[in-house]
Amino acid sequence: GTAEMSAAQRASAAVVMALAPVCVERFQRAPEVSANLAALKKADSWSQGDFVEKGGWATAPGGKASDHVSAVAKACATLLAAA
């Protein structure tokens, strides 16, 4: 049970680490990137992930939402805000 849960957590973290850079690229290629980046940086850290998620940039290519969208959005927002 514990090993299975640990493996699932590692797999989830790997998915987030793989998709966060894709999210950043999608964000940067979107129209009005400057305005979006300003709005992202203006939002508090708790809301930045929600902003990215609502913008659709954290959704995996192909438009299919996954269980990891919120985690990807938070990681993506962190990367974007630090840039």
mmCIF file of the N, C-alpha and C atoms, coordinates in Angstrom:
data_MODEL
# 
_entry.id   MODEL 
# 
loop_
_atom_site.group_PDB 
_atom_site.id 
_atom_site.type_symbol 
_atom_site.label_atom_id 
_atom_site.label_alt_id 
_atom_site.label_comp_id 
_atom_site.label_asym_id 
_atom_site.label_entity_id 
_atom_site.label_seq_id 
_atom_site.pdbx_PDB_ins_code 
_atom_site.Cartn_x 
_atom_site.Cartn_y 
_atom_site.Cartn_z 
_atom_site.occupancy 
_atom_site.B_iso_or_equiv 
_atom_site.pdbx_formal_charge 
_atom_site.auth_seq_id 
_atom_site.auth_comp_id 
_atom_site.auth_asym_id 
_atom_site.auth_atom_id 
_atom_site.pdbx_PDB_model_num 
ATOM 1   N N  . GLY A 1 1  ? 0.798  -1.187 0.000   1.00 0.00 ? 1  GLY A N  1 
ATOM 2   C CA . GLY A 1 1  ? 0.000  0.000  0.000   1.00 0.00 ? 1  GLY A CA 1 
ATOM 3   C C  . GLY A 1 1  ? 0.849  1.262  0.000   1.00 0.00 ? 1  GLY A C  1 
ATOM 4   N N  . THR A 1 2  ? 1.838  1.303  0.891   1.00 0.00 ? 2  THR A N  1 
ATOM 5   C CA . THR A 1 2  ? 2.678  2.495  0.990   1.00 0.00 ? 2  THR A CA 1 
ATOM 6   C C  . THR A 1 2  ? 3.547  2.656  -0.249  1.00 0.00 ? 2  THR A C  1 
ATOM 7   N N  . ALA A 1 3  ? 4.097  1.562  -0.730  1.00 0.00 ? 3  ALA A N  1 
ATOM 8   C CA . ALA A 1 3  ? 4.941  1.620  -1.932  1.00 0.00 ? 3  ALA A CA 1 
ATOM 9   C C  . ALA A 1 3  ? 4.118  2.046  -3.142  1.00 0.00 ? 3  ALA A C  1 
ATOM 10  N N  . GLU A 1 4  ? 2.891  1.556  -3.216  1.00 0.00 ? 4  GLU A N  1 
ATOM 11  C CA . GLU A 1 4  ? 2.010  1.922  -4.323  1.00 0.00 ? 4  GLU A CA 1 
ATOM 12  C C  . GLU A 1 4  ? 1.676  3.417  -4.287  1.00 0.00 ? 4  GLU A C  1 
ATOM 13  N N  . MET A 1 5  ? 1.386  3.925  -3.103  1.00 0.00 ? 5  MET A N  1 
ATOM 14  C CA . MET A 1 5  ? 1.072  5.342  -2.963  1.00 0.00 ? 5  MET A CA 1 
ATOM 15  C C  . MET A 1 5  ? 2.299  6.200  -3.297  1.00 0.00 ? 5  MET A C  1 
ATOM 16  N N  . SER A 1 6  ? 3.458  5.779  -2.858  1.00 0.00 ? 6  SER A N  1 
ATOM 17  C CA . SER A 1 6  ? 4.690  6.498  -3.146  1.00 0.00 ? 6  SER A CA 1 
ATOM 18  C C  . SER A 1 6  ? 4.967  6.525  -4.646  1.00 0.00 ? 6  SER A C  1 
ATOM 19  N N  . ALA A 1 7  ? 4.742  5.407  -5.310  1.00 0.00 ? 7  ALA A N  1 
ATOM 20  C CA . ALA A 1 7  ? 4.947  5.339  -6.757  1.00 0.00 ? 7  ALA A CA 1 
ATOM 21  C C  . ALA A 1 7  ? 3.969  6.252  -7.488  1.00 0.00 ? 7  ALA A C  1 
ATOM 22  N N  . ALA A 1 8  ? 2.729  6.303  -7.023  1.00 0.00 ? 8  ALA A N  1 
ATOM 23  C CA . ALA A 1 8  ? 1.726  7.169  -7.648  1.00 0.00 ? 8  ALA A CA 1 
ATOM 24  C C  . ALA A 1 8  ? 2.096  8.637  -7.473  1.00 0.00 ? 8  ALA A C  1 
ATOM 25  N N  . GLN A 1 9  ? 2.618  8.998  -6.304  1.00 0.00 ? 9  GLN A N  1 
ATOM 26  C CA . GLN A 1 9  ? 3.034  10.379 -6.063  1.00 0.00 ? 9  GLN A CA 1 
ATOM 27  C C  . GLN A 1 9  ? 4.216  10.764 -6.949  1.00 0.00 ? 9  GLN A C  1 
ATOM 28  N N  . ARG A 1 10 ? 5.162  9.850  -7.117  1.00 0.00 ? 10 ARG A N  1 
ATOM 29  C CA . ARG A 1 10 ? 6.311  10.122 -7.985  1.00 0.00 ? 10 ARG A CA 1 
ATOM 30  C C  . ARG A 1 10 ? 5.867  10.251 -9.433  1.00 0.00 ? 10 ARG A C  1 
ATOM 31  N N  . ALA A 1 11 ? 4.942  9.420  -9.857  1.00 0.00 ? 11 ALA A N  1 
ATOM 32  C CA . ALA A 1 11 ? 4.433  9.497  -11.226 1.00 0.00 ? 11 ALA A CA 1 
ATOM 33  C C  . ALA A 1 11 ? 3.706  10.812 -11.457 1.00 0.00 ? 11 ALA A C  1 
ATOM 34  N N  . SER A 1 12 ? 2.911  11.232 -10.497 1.00 0.00 ? 12 SER A N  1 
ATOM 35  C CA . SER A 1 12 ? 2.191  12.494 -10.603 1.00 0.00 ? 12 SER A CA 1 
ATOM 36  C C  . SER A 1 12 ? 3.164  13.665 -10.679 1.00 0.00 ? 12 SER A C  1 
ATOM 37  N N  . ALA A 1 13 ? 4.185  13.647 -9.858  1.00 0.00 ? 13 ALA A N  1 
ATOM 38  C CA . ALA A 1 13 ? 5.191  14.714 -9.875  1.00 0.00 ? 13 ALA A CA 1 
ATOM 39  C C  . ALA A 1 13 ? 5.924  14.747 -11.210 1.00 0.00 ? 13 ALA A C  1 
ATOM 40  N N  . ALA A 1 14 ? 6.182  13.580 -11.790 1.00 0.00 ? 14 ALA A N  1 
ATOM 41  C CA . ALA A 1 14 ? 6.863  13.513 -13.081 1.00 0.00 ? 14 ALA A CA 1 
ATOM 42  C C  . ALA A 1 14 ? 5.996  14.104 -14.187 1.00 0.00 ? 14 ALA A C  1 
ATOM 43  N N  . VAL A 1 15 ? 4.701  13.856 -14.131 1.00 0.00 ? 15 VAL A N  1 
ATOM 44  C CA . VAL A 1 15 ? 3.779  14.416 -15.122 1.00 0.00 ? 15 VAL A CA 1 
ATOM 45  C C  . VAL A 1 15 ? 3.778  15.936 -15.018 1.00 0.00 ? 15 VAL A C  1 
ATOM 46  N N  . VAL A 1 16 ? 3.704  16.451 -13.815 1.00 0.00 ? 16 VAL A N  1 
ATOM 47  C CA . VAL A 1 16 ? 3.691  17.902 -13.601 1.00 0.00 ? 16 VAL A CA 1 
ATOM 48  C C  . VAL A 1 16 ? 4.999  18.510 -14.112 1.00 0.00 ? 16 VAL A C  1 
ATOM 49  N N  . MET A 1 17 ? 6.130  17.893 -13.791 1.00 0.00 ? 17 MET A N  1 
ATOM 50  C CA . MET A 1 17 ? 7.431  18.405 -14.232 1.00 0.00 ? 17 MET A CA 1 
ATOM 51  C C  . MET A 1 17 ? 7.548  18.385 -15.759 1.00 0.00 ? 17 MET A C  1 
ATOM 52  N N  . ALA A 1 18 ? 6.927  17.409 -16.399 1.00 0.00 ? 18 ALA A N  1 
ATOM 53  C CA . ALA A 1 18 ? 6.987  17.323 -17.859 1.00 0.00 ? 18 ALA A CA 1 
ATOM 54  C C  . ALA A 1 18 ? 6.068  18.336 -18.526 1.00 0.00 ? 18 ALA A C  1 
ATOM 55  N N  . LEU A 1 19 ? 4.902  18.585 -17.942 1.00 0.00 ? 19 LEU A N  1 
ATOM 56  C CA . LEU A 1 19 ? 3.918  19.458 -18.582 1.00 0.00 ? 19 LEU A CA 1 
ATOM 57  C C  . LEU A 1 19 ? 4.059  20.939 -18.237 1.00 0.00 ? 19 LEU A C  1 
ATOM 58  N N  . ALA A 1 20 ? 4.700  21.272 -17.135 1.00 0.00 ? 20 ALA A N  1 
ATOM 59  C CA . ALA A 1 20 ? 4.845  22.685 -16.761 1.00 0.00 ? 20 ALA A CA 1 
ATOM 60  C C  . ALA A 1 20 ? 5.586  23.499 -17.829 1.00 0.00 ? 20 ALA A C  1 
ATOM 61  N N  . PRO A 1 21 ? 6.697  23.005 -18.392 1.00 0.00 ? 21 PRO A N  1 
ATOM 62  C CA . PRO A 1 21 ? 7.357  23.774 -19.459 1.00 0.00 ? 21 PRO A CA 1 
ATOM 63  C C  . PRO A 1 21 ? 6.495  23.918 -20.716 1.00 0.00 ? 21 PRO A C  1 
ATOM 64  N N  . VAL A 1 22 ? 5.674  22.929 -21.006 1.00 0.00 ? 22 VAL A N  1 
ATOM 65  C CA . VAL A 1 22 ? 4.755  23.019 -22.144 1.00 0.00 ? 22 VAL A CA 1 
ATOM 66  C C  . VAL A 1 22 ? 3.733  24.118 -21.879 1.00 0.00 ? 22 VAL A C  1 
ATOM 67  N N  . CYS A 1 23 ? 3.258  24.194 -20.662 1.00 0.00 ? 23 CYS A N  1 
ATOM 68  C CA . CYS A 1 23 ? 2.325  25.245 -20.260 1.00 0.00 ? 23 CYS A CA 1 
ATOM 69  C C  . CYS A 1 23 ? 2.959  26.621 -20.436 1.00 0.00 ? 23 CYS A C  1 
ATOM 70  N N  . VAL A 1 24 ? 4.197  26.768 -19.991 1.00 0.00 ? 24 VAL A N  1 
ATOM 71  C CA . VAL A 1 24 ? 4.902  28.045 -20.122 1.00 0.00 ? 24 VAL A CA 1 
ATOM 72  C C  . VAL A 1 24 ? 4.997  28.438 -21.600 1.00 0.00 ? 24 VAL A C  1 
ATOM 73  N N  . GLU A 1 25 ? 5.357  27.489 -22.442 1.00 0.00 ? 25 GLU A N  1 
ATOM 74  C CA . GLU A 1 25 ? 5.466  27.771 -23.875 1.00 0.00 ? 25 GLU A CA 1 
ATOM 75  C C  . GLU A 1 25 ? 4.126  28.176 -24.469 1.00 0.00 ? 25 GLU A C  1 
ATOM 76  N N  . ARG A 1 26 ? 3.060  27.487 -24.092 1.00 0.00 ? 26 ARG A N  1 
ATOM 77  C CA . ARG A 1 26 ? 1.730  27.827 -24.597 1.00 0.00 ? 26 ARG A CA 1 
ATOM 78  C C  . ARG A 1 26 ? 1.316  29.225 -24.133 1.00 0.00 ? 26 ARG A C  1 
ATOM 79  N N  . PHE A 1 27 ? 1.630  29.550 -22.889 1.00 0.00 ? 27 PHE A N  1 
ATOM 80  C CA . PHE A 1 27 ? 1.333  30.874 -22.345 1.00 0.00 ? 27 PHE A CA 1 
ATOM 81  C C  . PHE A 1 27 ? 2.070  31.949 -23.146 1.00 0.00 ? 27 PHE A C  1 
ATOM 82  N N  . GLN A 1 28 ? 3.349  31.707 -23.405 1.00 0.00 ? 28 GLN A N  1 
ATOM 83  C CA . GLN A 1 28 ? 4.175  32.693 -24.096 1.00 0.00 ? 28 GLN A CA 1 
ATOM 84  C C  . GLN A 1 28 ? 3.807  32.859 -25.568 1.00 0.00 ? 28 GLN A C  1 
ATOM 85  N N  . ARG A 1 29 ? 3.176  31.865 -26.155 1.00 0.00 ? 29 ARG A N  1 
ATOM 86  C CA . ARG A 1 29 ? 2.771  31.944 -27.564 1.00 0.00 ? 29 ARG A CA 1 
ATOM 87  C C  . ARG A 1 29 ? 1.339  32.454 -27.741 1.00 0.00 ? 29 ARG A C  1 
ATOM 88  N N  . ALA A 1 30 ? 0.639  32.635 -26.643 1.00 0.00 ? 30 ALA A N  1 
ATOM 89  C CA . ALA A 1 30 ? -0.752 33.086 -26.707 1.00 0.00 ? 30 ALA A CA 1 
ATOM 90  C C  . ALA A 1 30 ? -0.815 34.567 -27.073 1.00 0.00 ? 30 ALA A C  1 
ATOM 91  N N  . PRO A 1 31 ? -1.929 34.981 -27.676 1.00 0.00 ? 31 PRO A N  1 
ATOM 92  C CA . PRO A 1 31 ? -2.108 36.407 -27.955 1.00 0.00 ? 31 PRO A CA 1 
ATOM 93  C C  . PRO A 1 31 ? -2.099 37.204 -26.643 1.00 0.00 ? 31 PRO A C  1 
ATOM 94  N N  . GLU A 1 32 ? -1.655 38.426 -26.727 1.00 0.00 ? 32 GLU A N  1 
ATOM 95  C CA . GLU A 1 32 ? -1.630 39.337 -25.582 1.00 0.00 ? 32 GLU A CA 1 
ATOM 96  C C  . GLU A 1 32 ? -0.807 38.804 -24.416 1.00 0.00 ? 32 GLU A C  1 
ATOM 97  N N  . VAL A 1 33 ? 0.346  38.205 -24.739 1.00 0.00 ? 33 VAL A N  1 
ATOM 98  C CA . VAL A 1 33 ? 1.188  37.615 -23.701 1.00 0.00 ? 33 VAL A CA 1 
ATOM 99  C C  . VAL A 1 33 ? 1.635  38.660 -22.683 1.00 0.00 ? 33 VAL A C  1 
ATOM 100 N N  . SER A 1 34 ? 1.934  39.862 -23.116 1.00 0.00 ? 34 SER A N  1 
ATOM 101 C CA . SER A 1 34 ? 2.394  40.896 -22.178 1.00 0.00 ? 34 SER A CA 1 
ATOM 102 C C  . SER A 1 34 ? 1.316  41.247 -21.166 1.00 0.00 ? 34 SER A C  1 
ATOM 103 N N  . ALA A 1 35 ? 0.088  41.412 -21.637 1.00 0.00 ? 35 ALA A N  1 
ATOM 104 C CA . ALA A 1 35 ? -1.022 41.736 -20.736 1.00 0.00 ? 35 ALA A CA 1 
ATOM 105 C C  . ALA A 1 35 ? -1.304 40.572 -19.792 1.00 0.00 ? 35 ALA A C  1 
ATOM 106 N N  . ASN A 1 36 ? -1.250 39.352 -20.318 1.00 0.00 ? 36 ASN A N  1 
ATOM 107 C CA . ASN A 1 36 ? -1.488 38.176 -19.475 1.00 0.00 ? 36 ASN A CA 1 
ATOM 108 C C  . ASN A 1 36 ? -0.404 38.026 -18.415 1.00 0.00 ? 36 ASN A C  1 
ATOM 109 N N  . LEU A 1 37 ? 0.845  38.267 -18.804 1.00 0.00 ? 37 LEU A N  1 
ATOM 110 C CA . LEU A 1 37 ? 1.941  38.146 -17.844 1.00 0.00 ? 37 LEU A CA 1 
ATOM 111 C C  . LEU A 1 37 ? 1.821  39.211 -16.757 1.00 0.00 ? 37 LEU A C  1 
ATOM 112 N N  . ALA A 1 38 ? 1.434  40.421 -17.151 1.00 0.00 ? 38 ALA A N  1 
ATOM 113 C CA . ALA A 1 38 ? 1.235  41.482 -16.159 1.00 0.00 ? 38 ALA A CA 1 
ATOM 114 C C  . ALA A 1 38 ? 0.106  41.114 -15.194 1.00 0.00 ? 38 ALA A C  1 
ATOM 115 N N  . ALA A 1 39 ? -0.987 40.560 -15.726 1.00 0.00 ? 39 ALA A N  1 
ATOM 116 C CA . ALA A 1 39 ? -2.114 40.158 -14.871 1.00 0.00 ? 39 ALA A CA 1 
ATOM 117 C C  . ALA A 1 39 ? -1.706 39.017 -13.945 1.00 0.00 ? 39 ALA A C  1 
ATOM 118 N N  . LEU A 1 40 ? -0.914 38.096 -14.456 1.00 0.00 ? 40 LEU A N  1 
ATOM 119 C CA . LEU A 1 40 ? -0.443 36.968 -13.641 1.00 0.00 ? 40 LEU A CA 1 
ATOM 120 C C  . LEU A 1 40 ? 0.412  37.480 -12.481 1.00 0.00 ? 40 LEU A C  1 
ATOM 121 N N  . LYS A 1 41 ? 1.347  38.359 -12.790 1.00 0.00 ? 41 LYS A N  1 
ATOM 122 C CA . LYS A 1 41 ? 2.244  38.869 -11.750 1.00 0.00 ? 41 LYS A CA 1 
ATOM 123 C C  . LYS A 1 41 ? 1.510  39.771 -10.754 1.00 0.00 ? 41 LYS A C  1 
ATOM 124 N N  . LYS A 1 42 ? 0.424  40.393 -11.197 1.00 0.00 ? 42 LYS A N  1 
ATOM 125 C CA . LYS A 1 42 ? -0.373 41.249 -10.326 1.00 0.00 ? 42 LYS A CA 1 
ATOM 126 C C  . LYS A 1 42 ? -1.189 40.418 -9.328  1.00 0.00 ? 42 LYS A C  1 
ATOM 127 N N  . ALA A 1 43 ? -1.578 39.209 -9.733  1.00 0.00 ? 43 ALA A N  1 
ATOM 128 C CA . ALA A 1 43 ? -2.375 38.333 -8.865  1.00 0.00 ? 43 ALA A CA 1 
ATOM 129 C C  . ALA A 1 43 ? -1.518 37.831 -7.709  1.00 0.00 ? 43 ALA A C  1 
ATOM 130 N N  . ASP A 1 44 ? -2.175 37.564 -6.578  1.00 0.00 ? 44 ASP A N  1 
ATOM 131 C CA . ASP A 1 44 ? -1.429 37.002 -5.457  1.00 0.00 ? 44 ASP A CA 1 
ATOM 132 C C  . ASP A 1 44 ? -1.037 35.567 -5.774  1.00 0.00 ? 44 ASP A C  1 
ATOM 133 N N  . SER A 1 45 ? -0.048 35.055 -5.068  1.00 0.00 ? 45 SER A N  1 
ATOM 134 C CA . SER A 1 45 ? 0.491  33.731 -5.374  1.00 0.00 ? 45 SER A CA 1 
ATOM 135 C C  . SER A 1 45 ? -0.556 32.624 -5.279  1.00 0.00 ? 45 SER A C  1 
ATOM 136 N N  . TRP A 1 46 ? -1.569 32.809 -4.453  1.00 0.00 ? 46 TRP A N  1 
ATOM 137 C CA . TRP A 1 46 ? -2.621 31.801 -4.323  1.00 0.00 ? 46 TRP A CA 1 
ATOM 138 C C  . TRP A 1 46 ? -3.507 31.757 -5.565  1.00 0.00 ? 46 TRP A C  1 
ATOM 139 N N  . SER A 1 47 ? -3.634 32.870 -6.250  1.00 0.00 ? 47 SER A N  1 
ATOM 140 C CA . SER A 1 47 ? -4.527 32.968 -7.415  1.00 0.00 ? 47 SER A CA 1 
ATOM 141 C C  . SER A 1 47 ? -3.826 32.739 -8.744  1.00 0.00 ? 47 SER A C  1 
ATOM 142 N N  . GLN A 1 48 ? -2.516 32.749 -8.766  1.00 0.00 ? 48 GLN A N  1 
ATOM 143 C CA . GLN A 1 48 ? -1.799 32.632 -10.029 1.00 0.00 ? 48 GLN A CA 1 
ATOM 144 C C  . GLN A 1 48 ? -2.067 31.303 -10.729 1.00 0.00 ? 48 GLN A C  1 
ATOM 145 N N  . GLY A 1 49 ? -2.099 30.215 -9.995  1.00 0.00 ? 49 GLY A N  1 
ATOM 146 C CA . GLY A 1 49 ? -2.400 28.915 -10.588 1.00 0.00 ? 49 GLY A CA 1 
ATOM 147 C C  . GLY A 1 49 ? -3.794 28.892 -11.192 1.00 0.00 ? 49 GLY A C  1 
ATOM 148 N N  . ASP A 1 50 ? -4.752 29.491 -10.500 1.00 0.00 ? 50 ASP A N  1 
ATOM 149 C CA . ASP A 1 50 ? -6.120 29.573 -11.020 1.00 0.00 ? 50 ASP A CA 1 
ATOM 150 C C  . ASP A 1 50 ? -6.165 30.386 -12.311 1.00 0.00 ? 50 ASP A C  1 
ATOM 151 N N  . PHE A 1 51 ? -5.395 31.471 -12.362 1.00 0.00 ? 51 PHE A N  1 
ATOM 152 C CA . PHE A 1 51 ? -5.343 32.312 -13.554 1.00 0.00 ? 51 PHE A CA 1 
ATOM 153 C C  . PHE A 1 51 ? -4.841 31.504 -14.756 1.00 0.00 ? 51 PHE A C  1 
ATOM 154 N N  . VAL A 1 52 ? -3.778 30.736 -14.550 1.00 0.00 ? 52 VAL A N  1 
ATOM 155 C CA . VAL A 1 52 ? -3.215 29.920 -15.627 1.00 0.00 ? 52 VAL A CA 1 
ATOM 156 C C  . VAL A 1 52 ? -4.192 28.818 -16.026 1.00 0.00 ? 52 VAL A C  1 
ATOM 157 N N  . GLU A 1 53 ? -4.808 28.191 -15.043 1.00 0.00 ? 53 GLU A N  1 
ATOM 158 C CA . GLU A 1 53 ? -5.764 27.114 -15.326 1.00 0.00 ? 53 GLU A CA 1 
ATOM 159 C C  . GLU A 1 53 ? -6.954 27.638 -16.120 1.00 0.00 ? 53 GLU A C  1 
ATOM 160 N N  . LYS A 1 54 ? -7.514 28.772 -15.705 1.00 0.00 ? 54 LYS A N  1 
ATOM 161 C CA . LYS A 1 54 ? -8.665 29.355 -16.401 1.00 0.00 ? 54 LYS A CA 1 
ATOM 162 C C  . LYS A 1 54 ? -8.312 29.808 -17.805 1.00 0.00 ? 54 LYS A C  1 
ATOM 163 N N  . GLY A 1 55 ? -7.043 30.202 -18.015 1.00 0.00 ? 55 GLY A N  1 
ATOM 164 C CA . GLY A 1 55 ? -6.592 30.601 -19.339 1.00 0.00 ? 55 GLY A CA 1 
ATOM 165 C C  . GLY A 1 55 ? -6.447 29.432 -20.296 1.00 0.00 ? 55 GLY A C  1 
ATOM 166 N N  . GLY A 1 56 ? -6.459 28.215 -19.762 1.00 0.00 ? 56 GLY A N  1 
ATOM 167 C CA . GLY A 1 56 ? -6.375 27.019 -20.598 1.00 0.00 ? 56 GLY A CA 1 
ATOM 168 C C  . GLY A 1 56 ? -4.961 26.599 -20.951 1.00 0.00 ? 56 GLY A C  1 
ATOM 169 N N  . TRP A 1 57 ? -3.963 27.308 -20.451 1.00 0.00 ? 57 TRP A N  1 
ATOM 170 C CA . TRP A 1 57 ? -2.586 26.994 -20.819 1.00 0.00 ? 57 TRP A CA 1 
ATOM 171 C C  . TRP A 1 57 ? -2.078 25.723 -20.148 1.00 0.00 ? 57 TRP A C  1 
ATOM 172 N N  . ALA A 1 58 ? -2.673 25.322 -19.040 1.00 0.00 ? 58 ALA A N  1 
ATOM 173 C CA . ALA A 1 58 ? -2.206 24.144 -18.305 1.00 0.00 ? 58 ALA A CA 1 
ATOM 174 C C  . ALA A 1 58 ? -2.835 22.851 -18.802 1.00 0.00 ? 58 ALA A C  1 
ATOM 175 N N  . THR A 1 59 ? -3.827 22.960 -19.659 1.00 0.00 ? 59 THR A N  1 
ATOM 176 C CA . THR A 1 59 ? -4.460 21.763 -20.203 1.00 0.00 ? 59 THR A CA 1 
ATOM 177 C C  . THR A 1 59 ? -3.504 21.119 -21.185 1.00 0.00 ? 59 THR A C  1 
ATOM 178 N N  . ALA A 1 60 ? -3.378 19.816 -21.108 1.00 0.00 ? 60 ALA A N  1 
ATOM 179 C CA . ALA A 1 60 ? -2.452 19.091 -21.975 1.00 0.00 ? 60 ALA A CA 1 
ATOM 180 C C  . ALA A 1 60 ? -2.777 19.346 -23.444 1.00 0.00 ? 60 ALA A C  1 
ATOM 181 N N  . PRO A 1 61 ? -1.741 19.347 -24.297 1.00 0.00 ? 61 PRO A N  1 
ATOM 182 C CA . PRO A 1 61 ? -1.988 19.513 -25.727 1.00 0.00 ? 61 PRO A CA 1 
ATOM 183 C C  . PRO A 1 61 ? -3.017 18.497 -26.210 1.00 0.00 ? 61 PRO A C  1 
ATOM 184 N N  . GLY A 1 62 ? -3.903 18.942 -27.055 1.00 0.00 ? 62 GLY A N  1 
ATOM 185 C CA . GLY A 1 62 ? -4.997 18.094 -27.505 1.00 0.00 ? 62 GLY A CA 1 
ATOM 186 C C  . GLY A 1 62 ? -6.289 18.448 -26.802 1.00 0.00 ? 62 GLY A C  1 
ATOM 187 N N  . GLY A 1 63 ? -6.205 19.327 -25.803 1.00 0.00 ? 63 GLY A N  1 
ATOM 188 C CA . GLY A 1 63 ? -7.388 19.842 -25.145 1.00 0.00 ? 63 GLY A CA 1 
ATOM 189 C C  . GLY A 1 63 ? -8.020 18.937 -24.113 1.00 0.00 ? 63 GLY A C  1 
ATOM 190 N N  . LYS A 1 64 ? -7.383 17.831 -23.768 1.00 0.00 ? 64 LYS A N  1 
ATOM 191 C CA . LYS A 1 64 ? -7.976 16.928 -22.788 1.00 0.00 ? 64 LYS A CA 1 
ATOM 192 C C  . LYS A 1 64 ? -7.504 17.279 -21.377 1.00 0.00 ? 64 LYS A C  1 
ATOM 193 N N  . ALA A 1 65 ? -8.438 17.628 -20.527 1.00 0.00 ? 65 ALA A N  1 
ATOM 194 C CA . ALA A 1 65 ? -8.108 17.948 -19.141 1.00 0.00 ? 65 ALA A CA 1 
ATOM 195 C C  . ALA A 1 65 ? -7.736 16.669 -18.403 1.00 0.00 ? 65 ALA A C  1 
ATOM 196 N N  . SER A 1 66 ? -6.824 16.785 -17.468 1.00 0.00 ? 66 SER A N  1 
ATOM 197 C CA . SER A 1 66 ? -6.423 15.625 -16.678 1.00 0.00 ? 66 SER A CA 1 
ATOM 198 C C  . SER A 1 66 ? -6.536 15.956 -15.198 1.00 0.00 ? 66 SER A C  1 
ATOM 199 N N  . ASP A 1 67 ? -6.251 14.974 -14.390 1.00 0.00 ? 67 ASP A N  1 
ATOM 200 C CA . ASP A 1 67 ? -6.274 15.171 -12.942 1.00 0.00 ? 67 ASP A CA 1 
ATOM 201 C C  . ASP A 1 67 ? -5.155 16.103 -12.488 1.00 0.00 ? 67 ASP A C  1 
ATOM 202 N N  . HIS A 1 68 ? -4.168 16.318 -13.348 1.00 0.00 ? 68 HIS A N  1 
ATOM 203 C CA . HIS A 1 68 ? -2.982 17.076 -12.984 1.00 0.00 ? 68 HIS A CA 1 
ATOM 204 C C  . HIS A 1 68 ? -3.052 18.554 -13.357 1.00 0.00 ? 68 HIS A C  1 
ATOM 205 N N  . VAL A 1 69 ? -4.158 19.003 -13.930 1.00 0.00 ? 69 VAL A N  1 
ATOM 206 C CA . VAL A 1 69 ? -4.238 20.367 -14.452 1.00 0.00 ? 69 VAL A CA 1 
ATOM 207 C C  . VAL A 1 69 ? -3.937 21.408 -13.376 1.00 0.00 ? 69 VAL A C  1 
ATOM 208 N N  . SER A 1 70 ? -4.499 21.275 -12.207 1.00 0.00 ? 70 SER A N  1 
ATOM 209 C CA . SER A 1 70 ? -4.268 22.262 -11.149 1.00 0.00 ? 70 SER A CA 1 
ATOM 210 C C  . SER A 1 70 ? -2.802 22.301 -10.736 1.00 0.00 ? 70 SER A C  1 
ATOM 211 N N  . ALA A 1 71 ? -2.186 21.144 -10.596 1.00 0.00 ? 71 ALA A N  1 
ATOM 212 C CA . ALA A 1 71 ? -0.781 21.088 -10.210 1.00 0.00 ? 71 ALA A CA 1 
ATOM 213 C C  . ALA A 1 71 ? 0.108  21.653 -11.309 1.00 0.00 ? 71 ALA A C  1 
ATOM 214 N N  . VAL A 1 72 ? -0.210 21.347 -12.558 1.00 0.00 ? 72 VAL A N  1 
ATOM 215 C CA . VAL A 1 72 ? 0.546  21.887 -13.687 1.00 0.00 ? 72 VAL A CA 1 
ATOM 216 C C  . VAL A 1 72 ? 0.390  23.401 -13.727 1.00 0.00 ? 72 VAL A C  1 
ATOM 217 N N  . ALA A 1 73 ? -0.821 23.893 -13.519 1.00 0.00 ? 73 ALA A N  1 
ATOM 218 C CA . ALA A 1 73 ? -1.077 25.324 -13.527 1.00 0.00 ? 73 ALA A CA 1 
ATOM 219 C C  . ALA A 1 73 ? -0.270 26.044 -12.450 1.00 0.00 ? 73 ALA A C  1 
ATOM 220 N N  . LYS A 1 74 ? -0.202 25.471 -11.263 1.00 0.00 ? 74 LYS A N  1 
ATOM 221 C CA . LYS A 1 74 ? 0.575  26.091 -10.186 1.00 0.00 ? 74 LYS A CA 1 
ATOM 222 C C  . LYS A 1 74 ? 2.055  26.110 -10.512 1.00 0.00 ? 74 LYS A C  1 
ATOM 223 N N  . ALA A 1 75 ? 2.568  25.002 -11.043 1.00 0.00 ? 75 ALA A N  1 
ATOM 224 C CA . ALA A 1 75 ? 3.987  24.939 -11.412 1.00 0.00 ? 75 ALA A CA 1 
ATOM 225 C C  . ALA A 1 75 ? 4.291  25.907 -12.536 1.00 0.00 ? 75 ALA A C  1 
ATOM 226 N N  . CYS A 1 76 ? 3.401  25.979 -13.502 1.00 0.00 ? 76 CYS A N  1 
ATOM 227 C CA . CYS A 1 76 ? 3.540  26.890 -14.641 1.00 0.00 ? 76 CYS A CA 1 
ATOM 228 C C  . CYS A 1 76 ? 3.549  28.336 -14.164 1.00 0.00 ? 76 CYS A C  1 
ATOM 229 N N  . ALA A 1 77 ? 2.628  28.678 -13.286 1.00 0.00 ? 77 ALA A N  1 
ATOM 230 C CA . ALA A 1 77 ? 2.539  30.042 -12.753 1.00 0.00 ? 77 ALA A CA 1 
ATOM 231 C C  . ALA A 1 77 ? 3.811  30.413 -12.003 1.00 0.00 ? 77 ALA A C  1 
ATOM 232 N N  . THR A 1 78 ? 4.350  29.473 -11.268 1.00 0.00 ? 78 THR A N  1 
ATOM 233 C CA . THR A 1 78 ? 5.587  29.710 -10.537 1.00 0.00 ? 78 THR A CA 1 
ATOM 234 C C  . THR A 1 78 ? 6.736  30.007 -11.496 1.00 0.00 ? 78 THR A C  1 
ATOM 235 N N  . LEU A 1 79 ? 6.825  29.221 -12.565 1.00 0.00 ? 79 LEU A N  1 
ATOM 236 C CA . LEU A 1 79 ? 7.871  29.443 -13.569 1.00 0.00 ? 79 LEU A CA 1 
ATOM 237 C C  . LEU A 1 79 ? 7.705  30.800 -14.258 1.00 0.00 ? 79 LEU A C  1 
ATOM 238 N N  . LEU A 1 80 ? 6.482  31.131 -14.612 1.00 0.00 ? 80 LEU A N  1 
ATOM 239 C CA . LEU A 1 80 ? 6.209  32.391 -15.315 1.00 0.00 ? 80 LEU A CA 1 
ATOM 240 C C  . LEU A 1 80 ? 6.459  33.599 -14.415 1.00 0.00 ? 80 LEU A C  1 
ATOM 241 N N  . ALA A 1 81 ? 6.038  33.518 -13.184 1.00 0.00 ? 81 ALA A N  1 
ATOM 242 C CA . ALA A 1 81 ? 6.206  34.640 -12.264 1.00 0.00 ? 81 ALA A CA 1 
ATOM 243 C C  . ALA A 1 81 ? 7.672  34.891 -11.944 1.00 0.00 ? 81 ALA A C  1 
ATOM 244 N N  . ALA A 1 82 ? 8.471  33.845 -11.981 1.00 0.00 ? 82 ALA A N  1 
ATOM 245 C CA . ALA A 1 82 ? 9.893  33.979 -11.685 1.00 0.00 ? 82 ALA A CA 1 
ATOM 246 C C  . ALA A 1 82 ? 10.678 34.532 -12.868 1.00 0.00 ? 82 ALA A C  1 
ATOM 247 N N  . ALA A 1 83 ? 10.109 34.435 -14.062 1.00 0.00 ? 83 ALA A N  1 
ATOM 248 C CA . ALA A 1 83 ? 10.830 34.865 -15.263 1.00 0.00 ? 83 ALA A CA 1 
ATOM 249 C C  . ALA A 1 83 ? 10.904 36.367 -15.370 1.00 0.00 ? 83 ALA A C  1 
# 
